[in-house]
Amino acid sequence: MKIVKVILQIIKWIIITGIVLFSLATLLNKSYPQTIIFWLIAAALIYWPRCIDKKWNKKTYLISRFGFIVILLLIRFFIFPSEPKNSIYLNEDLKTELYNIYDENVESWPAGTKDIFLDTEYGKVHVLSCGSENNPPLIMIHAASMGAHSWLENLEPLLDRYHIYSFDNIGEGNKSELDDVTVFPKNGKELADLYATMANELGIESCPVFGASNGGFIAQNYAYYYPEKVEKLALFGPMGLTQLSGKSIFMLGAATMYPLDYIRNSVTQWALGDSQQVLENYGDWFNCILRGTIPSLPAPVPMTTDQKQKMNLPVLLFLGTKDAIVGNAELAKKTALDYPDIQIEILNSGHLIAVEQAESVNQKVAEFLFNE
């Protein structure tokens, strides 16, 4: 019985700790009525007047305590409910700040870069287009929490040979816009369908596809469901090889829940790594994403062994030894070997490997695409 009591006490204090941490998040986000309710619930779990037990009985003591907590929860959900999400942006000022950073980055793109907006079933998708329109097409899908502009460091070996279409993945902070934040591609198949539709609208029958991080997850699904549309696949620290770790979910969730500079800066460095080039080029952007957005995205569920084995196209995979998102490079490499025709490069890098190791990456990409 003592062991059971100890276990119950441990569970109780874990629940209390979780409630207190969540209440701090509501306090920092200025949801004061909800904060008070969560504090009262925590207080009721910690202490309940013993006089009730003495005056009546233990059953009444437990029922009154439980009933008080239930009433508080009903007040929380029916009188002070969370406001429905109507935008991925927390406010218009942060959206404007994000757009300004985006535009500053695009200024470094090649002269003649065009903005294309595609109407889709989910909303408008923004695409950066550059390179001669006489060249064959190439699709680029950016990393999670980045944007179409974040391929700048990798354009040099491609511009003379390809017409580049760099997509802003809809549902993230960028220049694509969901019509309804609750209606977005919910899985890999729906993402693949969306990109196939957009490729058709742009007149792209088949081309190489680049995908970084979450863009790698999208690119893998696009290649699987529409193999006739993908000639070659280049993946840069892609999600969809390994399961997103609990630490990754916790770190990114903490940065959203607790709007403190210290936490956001720590998460930024954890996610992007310690490369000064990466932090200088994209640190402000990523920090603004953490401060200002709550994305509408599906979870990057890993591709199955069977799915990977059915993709016979050439694949070039880059993994980073210090990638906190993908995790252990050797484990990721092992799962990637299911692809029948794959070349794997492991470089000393964090998650944004195409930026941090741009010179090495660009050389390998040129060899992969042009057989040079």
MARKOLPA-130088 format. One line per field, with one value per residue (C-alpha): residue in one letter; x, y, z. Coordinates in steps of 0.05 Angstrom, whole numbers, plus 5000, padded with zeros to 4 digits. Each point is the difference from the previous one (the first is absolute). Example, Ala and Ser with C-alpha at 12.3 -4.5 7.8 and 13.67 -1.06 7.14 Angstrom:
% residues 2
res = (a | s)
X = (5246 | 5027)
Y = (4910 | 5069)
Z = (5156 | 4987)
***
This chain:
% residues 372
res = (m | k | i | v | k | v | i | l | q | i | i | k | w | i | i | i | t | g | i | v | l | f | s | l | a | t | l | l | n | k | s | y | p | q | t | i | i | f | w | l | i | a | a | a | l | i | y | w | p | r | c | i | d | k | k | w | n | k | k | t | y | l | i | s | r | f | g | f | i | v | i | l | l | l | i | r | f | f | i | f | p | s | e | p | k | n | s | i | y | l | n | e | d | l | k | t | e | l | y | n | i | y | d | e | n | v | e | s | w | p | a | g | t | k | d | i | f | l | d | t | e | y | g | k | v | h | v | l | s | c | g | s | e | n | n | p | p | l | i | m | i | h | a | a | s | m | g | a | h | s | w | l | e | n | l | e | p | l | l | d | r | y | h | i | y | s | f | d | n | i | g | e | g | n | k | s | e | l | d | d | v | t | v | f | p | k | n | g | k | e | l | a | d | l | y | a | t | m | a | n | e | l | g | i | e | s | c | p | v | f | g | a | s | n | g | g | f | i | a | q | n | y | a | y | y | y | p | e | k | v | e | k | l | a | l | f | g | p | m | g | l | t | q | l | s | g | k | s | i | f | m | l | g | a | a | t | m | y | p | l | d | y | i | r | n | s | v | t | q | w | a | l | g | d | s | q | q | v | l | e | n | y | g | d | w | f | n | c | i | l | r | g | t | i | p | s | l | p | a | p | v | p | m | t | t | d | q | k | q | k | m | n | l | p | v | l | l | f | l | g | t | k | d | a | i | v | g | n | a | e | l | a | k | k | t | a | l | d | y | p | d | i | q | i | e | i | l | n | s | g | h | l | i | a | v | e | q | a | e | s | v | n | q | k | v | a | e | f | l | f | n | e)
X = (5000 | 5057 | 5028 | 4932 | 4995 | 5069 | 4983 | 4935 | 5037 | 5051 | 4945 | 4964 | 5062 | 5014 | 4929 | 5008 | 5066 | 4969 | 4942 | 5046 | 5044 | 4940 | 4972 | 5065 | 4992 | 4929 | 5028 | 5055 | 4949 | 4955 | 4943 | 4989 | 4932 | 5028 | 5063 | 4958 | 4958 | 5062 | 5031 | 4936 | 5000 | 5073 | 4984 | 4941 | 5045 | 5053 | 4954 | 4928 | 4973 | 5003 | 4940 | 4955 | 5026 | 4993 | 4930 | 4971 | 5040 | 5056 | 4952 | 4970 | 5071 | 5020 | 4935 | 5003 | 5072 | 4986 | 4936 | 5038 | 5051 | 4945 | 4964 | 5065 | 5011 | 4929 | 5011 | 5065 | 4969 | 4931 | 5010 | 5073 | 5012 | 5063 | 4986 | 4995 | 5061 | 4985 | 5071 | 5068 | 5026 | 4993 | 4990 | 5007 | 5062 | 5038 | 4975 | 5025 | 5068 | 5006 | 4982 | 5053 | 5054 | 4977 | 5004 | 5070 | 5023 | 4970 | 5039 | 5062 | 4966 | 5019 | 4976 | 4934 | 4974 | 4924 | 4943 | 4948 | 4935 | 4961 | 4927 | 4991 | 4944 | 5034 | 5017 | 5053 | 5069 | 5059 | 5058 | 5067 | 5020 | 5069 | 5045 | 4987 | 4930 | 5033 | 5034 | 4968 | 4964 | 5024 | 4957 | 5026 | 4960 | 5029 | 5016 | 4950 | 4992 | 5040 | 4973 | 5011 | 5054 | 5044 | 5029 | 5043 | 5066 | 4985 | 4979 | 5069 | 5011 | 4928 | 4985 | 5034 | 4965 | 4932 | 4939 | 4990 | 4933 | 5009 | 4934 | 4976 | 4968 | 4929 | 4983 | 5066 | 5022 | 5017 | 4964 | 4952 | 4932 | 4948 | 4928 | 4981 | 5054 | 4961 | 5001 | 5069 | 5034 | 4994 | 5049 | 5053 | 4950 | 4962 | 5066 | 5021 | 4934 | 5008 | 5070 | 4979 | 4942 | 5047 | 5052 | 4946 | 4978 | 5072 | 5005 | 5052 | 4993 | 5062 | 5062 | 5051 | 4973 | 5038 | 4973 | 5030 | 4974 | 4924 | 5008 | 5037 | 4939 | 4957 | 5048 | 5004 | 4924 | 4996 | 5050 | 4963 | 4930 | 5021 | 5063 | 4989 | 5009 | 5066 | 5064 | 5049 | 4992 | 5049 | 4986 | 5034 | 4990 | 4930 | 4944 | 4966 | 5062 | 4998 | 4945 | 4996 | 5029 | 4965 | 5055 | 4986 | 4926 | 5015 | 5051 | 4957 | 4938 | 5035 | 5021 | 4927 | 4970 | 5050 | 5013 | 5066 | 5061 | 5046 | 4958 | 4992 | 5074 | 5017 | 4952 | 5026 | 5072 | 4979 | 4960 | 5047 | 5066 | 5061 | 5019 | 5009 | 4981 | 4934 | 4984 | 5018 | 4960 | 4939 | 5003 | 4955 | 4951 | 4995 | 4993 | 4943 | 4967 | 5002 | 4973 | 4946 | 4971 | 4962 | 5006 | 4945 | 5040 | 4994 | 5049 | 5059 | 4985 | 5061 | 4995 | 4993 | 5053 | 4952 | 4988 | 5074 | 5016 | 4949 | 5034 | 5050 | 5022 | 5070 | 5003 | 5054 | 4995 | 5038 | 5003 | 5033 | 5040 | 4972 | 4928 | 4956 | 4935 | 5015 | 5044 | 5054 | 5028 | 5019 | 4930 | 4970 | 5050 | 4978 | 4927 | 5018 | 5035 | 4931 | 5002 | 5024 | 5042 | 5028 | 5064 | 5010 | 5045 | 5011 | 5030 | 5021 | 4938 | 4937 | 4929 | 5007 | 5054 | 4988 | 5017 | 5054 | 5038 | 4978 | 5067 | 5004 | 4926 | 5000 | 5058 | 4966 | 4934 | 5034 | 5032 | 4932 | 4961 | 5051 | 5045 | 5059)
Y = (5000 | 5047 | 4990 | 5016 | 5063 | 5022 | 4988 | 5038 | 5058 | 5001 | 5001 | 5055 | 5045 | 4987 | 5024 | 5060 | 5018 | 4995 | 5045 | 5052 | 5001 | 5007 | 5056 | 5038 | 4995 | 5030 | 5055 | 5019 | 5001 | 5046 | 4950 | 5020 | 4967 | 4933 | 5010 | 5011 | 4938 | 4956 | 5027 | 4983 | 4930 | 4990 | 5028 | 4951 | 4942 | 5022 | 5017 | 4988 | 5020 | 4941 | 5027 | 4972 | 4930 | 5010 | 5030 | 4950 | 4941 | 4982 | 4988 | 5070 | 5028 | 4968 | 5016 | 5074 | 5005 | 4966 | 5041 | 5066 | 4981 | 4980 | 5067 | 5037 | 4960 | 5015 | 5074 | 4995 | 4967 | 5034 | 5069 | 5013 | 4956 | 5008 | 5044 | 4961 | 5003 | 5045 | 5014 | 4967 | 5069 | 5023 | 5072 | 5044 | 5035 | 4935 | 4981 | 5067 | 4989 | 4931 | 5026 | 5055 | 4949 | 4957 | 5059 | 5019 | 4929 | 4998 | 5063 | 4955 | 4954 | 5005 | 5060 | 4984 | 4955 | 4998 | 4990 | 4950 | 4988 | 4936 | 4990 | 4933 | 4965 | 5022 | 5072 | 5039 | 4970 | 5046 | 4979 | 5034 | 4989 | 5014 | 4978 | 4998 | 4976 | 4962 | 4954 | 4937 | 5008 | 4983 | 5001 | 5020 | 4989 | 5036 | 4977 | 5004 | 5071 | 5028 | 5026 | 4997 | 5054 | 4952 | 4965 | 5061 | 4965 | 4943 | 5037 | 5010 | 4931 | 4998 | 5067 | 4989 | 4933 | 5004 | 5043 | 4998 | 4998 | 5009 | 4988 | 5031 | 4940 | 5020 | 4998 | 5029 | 5071 | 5025 | 5033 | 4942 | 5011 | 4948 | 5019 | 4963 | 4982 | 4937 | 4975 | 4980 | 4937 | 4949 | 4946 | 4982 | 4980 | 5066 | 5038 | 4960 | 5014 | 5075 | 5003 | 4958 | 5049 | 5060 | 4968 | 4989 | 5073 | 5022 | 4953 | 4955 | 4929 | 4971 | 5029 | 4992 | 5017 | 5027 | 4995 | 5022 | 4980 | 5000 | 5016 | 4933 | 4966 | 5033 | 4983 | 4927 | 4994 | 5037 | 4951 | 4941 | 5018 | 5033 | 4963 | 5023 | 5073 | 4993 | 4986 | 5005 | 5013 | 5041 | 4999 | 5044 | 4978 | 4976 | 4983 | 4936 | 4957 | 4998 | 5012 | 5070 | 4993 | 5019 | 5050 | 5035 | 5004 | 5026 | 5053 | 5028 | 4998 | 5036 | 5056 | 5010 | 4994 | 5042 | 5066 | 5015 | 5024 | 4952 | 4940 | 5020 | 5015 | 4933 | 4963 | 5039 | 4979 | 4929 | 4993 | 5038 | 4980 | 5043 | 5020 | 5076 | 5002 | 4965 | 5043 | 5064 | 4984 | 4967 | 5009 | 5062 | 4966 | 4936 | 5040 | 5040 | 4935 | 4976 | 5066 | 5011 | 4935 | 4937 | 4958 | 4957 | 4939 | 4925 | 4959 | 4975 | 4926 | 4959 | 4964 | 4925 | 4951 | 4976 | 5071 | 5015 | 4935 | 5015 | 5066 | 4983 | 5071 | 5026 | 5030 | 5045 | 5005 | 5048 | 4988 | 5042 | 4973 | 5054 | 5000 | 5007 | 4990 | 4939 | 4971 | 4947 | 5002 | 4926 | 4980 | 5044 | 4971 | 4929 | 5016 | 5036 | 4939 | 4973 | 5045 | 4957 | 5055 | 5046 | 5039 | 5022 | 5057 | 5011 | 5069 | 5037 | 5042 | 5018 | 4996 | 5052 | 4960 | 5033 | 5067 | 4981 | 4957 | 5035 | 4992 | 4925 | 4991 | 5039 | 4960 | 4934 | 5026 | 5020 | 4931 | 4967 | 5042 | 5009 | 4939 | 5047)
Z = (5000 | 5015 | 4930 | 4969 | 5042 | 4978 | 4927 | 5006 | 5033 | 4944 | 4947 | 5039 | 5001 | 4927 | 4983 | 5046 | 4968 | 4930 | 5021 | 5030 | 4938 | 4955 | 5045 | 4992 | 4924 | 5006 | 5046 | 4951 | 4944 | 5043 | 5007 | 5072 | 5015 | 4976 | 5041 | 5064 | 4985 | 4990 | 5064 | 5038 | 4972 | 5020 | 5069 | 5008 | 4982 | 5049 | 5058 | 5020 | 5069 | 5048 | 5038 | 4946 | 5014 | 5075 | 4997 | 4949 | 4973 | 4951 | 4943 | 5007 | 5004 | 4933 | 4965 | 5021 | 4977 | 4933 | 4991 | 5011 | 4947 | 4951 | 5010 | 4987 | 4936 | 4977 | 5012 | 4961 | 4939 | 4998 | 5030 | 4982 | 4939 | 4958 | 4940 | 4935 | 4956 | 4941 | 4975 | 5005 | 5021 | 5072 | 4977 | 4939 | 5026 | 5003 | 4932 | 4972 | 5034 | 4970 | 4930 | 5007 | 5017 | 4941 | 4952 | 5025 | 4986 | 4930 | 4982 | 4997 | 4950 | 4926 | 4960 | 4966 | 5055 | 4994 | 5050 | 4977 | 5038 | 4987 | 5020 | 5033 | 5038 | 5065 | 4982 | 4963 | 4994 | 4987 | 4957 | 4986 | 4928 | 4970 | 4943 | 4926 | 4981 | 4942 | 5050 | 5028 | 5067 | 5070 | 5062 | 5069 | 5065 | 5061 | 5071 | 5057 | 5027 | 4942 | 4933 | 4926 | 5008 | 5041 | 4939 | 4983 | 5016 | 4952 | 4937 | 4970 | 4969 | 4974 | 4968 | 4933 | 4989 | 5033 | 5007 | 5076 | 5036 | 5075 | 5037 | 5065 | 5033 | 5019 | 5073 | 5023 | 5012 | 4930 | 4941 | 4988 | 5032 | 5023 | 4987 | 5065 | 5052 | 5018 | 4928 | 4976 | 4972 | 5057 | 4976 | 4950 | 4946 | 5004 | 4997 | 4939 | 4966 | 5014 | 4970 | 4940 | 4987 | 5006 | 4955 | 4947 | 5006 | 4988 | 4940 | 5035 | 4975 | 5033 | 5034 | 5056 | 5069 | 5060 | 5071 | 5066 | 5069 | 4995 | 4926 | 4996 | 5030 | 4947 | 4944 | 5020 | 4998 | 4935 | 4969 | 5029 | 4978 | 4934 | 4977 | 4928 | 5023 | 5037 | 4960 | 5057 | 5074 | 5043 | 5075 | 5052 | 5073 | 4982 | 5047 | 4981 | 5011 | 5076 | 5049 | 5028 | 5070 | 5065 | 5013 | 4933 | 5016 | 5070 | 4977 | 4944 | 5044 | 5057 | 4953 | 4979 | 5069 | 5038 | 4963 | 5034 | 4962 | 5038 | 4981 | 4927 | 4992 | 5031 | 4954 | 4940 | 5014 | 5016 | 4935 | 4953 | 5032 | 5017 | 4929 | 4999 | 4926 | 5014 | 5061 | 4965 | 4937 | 5031 | 5076 | 5000 | 4952 | 5042 | 5064 | 4969 | 4979 | 5072 | 5026 | 4949 | 4971 | 5017 | 4936 | 4971 | 4977 | 5000 | 5042 | 4958 | 5006 | 4976 | 4934 | 5007 | 4976 | 4945 | 4976 | 4995 | 4965 | 4946 | 4981 | 4946 | 4984 | 5016 | 5070 | 5030 | 5075 | 5045 | 5075 | 5054 | 5058 | 5046 | 4975 | 5062 | 4960 | 4958 | 5055 | 4994 | 4930 | 4999 | 5020 | 4946 | 4950 | 5018 | 4987 | 4935 | 4971 | 4984 | 4938 | 4942 | 4968 | 5053 | 5012 | 5073 | 5022 | 5075 | 5014 | 5063 | 5006 | 5038 | 4972 | 4944 | 4965 | 4932 | 5031 | 5049 | 4951 | 4937 | 4962 | 5011 | 4988 | 4935 | 4973 | 5015 | 4972 | 4935 | 4994 | 5015 | 4949 | 4945 | 5008 | 5004)
***
